[in-house]
């Protein structure tokens, strides 16, 4: 399972590899760049690739300062799919991911800036 080694505004290191674009981390690796229809507002379509991985837990990092909006409707739809949802600024999301990463059904979708 990939491990987040460090994170700072606009830069994350996962298993020694530096990423400067938003990422989705899952048991089998890292998808980057992760694009959203609206850069700072999450919608269900933005999570299409993550949902293909059938996660039981999804951790959403909303940016260094937490500026990416995750509407209540998105959280509700994820919960209706029986997915445990964690939403926080990306610094905290990285910690949550590293604590939970041994569970193969954990996915982290992380916005690296703002």
C-alpha positions, 0 to 999 in steps of 0.5 A, spaced: 500 500 500 502 506 498 505 511 503 505 518 504 512 520 506 510 528 506 506 533 504 506 541 503 502 546 499 502 543 491 507 537 493 506 530 495 511 525 496 508 518 495 513 512 496 519 516 494 516 519 488 514 527 488 507 529 485 505 536 483 498 535 481 492 532 485 492 525 486 488 519 487 491 514 492 489 506 492 491 500 494 494 498 487 498 505 486 497 512 484 493 516 479 495 523 477 493 528 475 486 527 478 482 533 475 475 535 477 470 539 472 470 545 477 477 545 480 475 547 487 468 544 488 467 536 488 462 533 484 460 525 484 463 525 476 470 527 479 470 521 483 468 516 478 475 513 477 476 512 485 469 509 485 471 504 480 476 501 485 470 499 490 472 503 496 469 502 503 473 508 505 474 514 501 478 520 504 478 527 501 483 532 502 480 539 500 487 542 499 492 545 504 487 551 506 481 546 505 478 551 500 475 545 495 468 545 497 465 538 498 457 539 497 453 535 502 449 532 496 456 529 494 457 526 502 450 523 502 451 520 495 457 516 498 454 514 504 448 512 500 453 507 497 455 505 504 462 508 503 465 511 510 467 518 508 472 523 511 473 530 509 478 535 511 484 539 509 489 535 505 494 535 511 490 532 516 487 527 510 494 525 509 495 523 516 488 519 516 490 516 510 497 513 513 493 511 519 488 507 515 492 505 509 492 497 511 485 497 509 485 495 502 479 498 500 481 505 502 482 511 497 484 518 498 483 523 493 487 529 495 487 536 492 494 539 493 494 546 493 489 552 496 
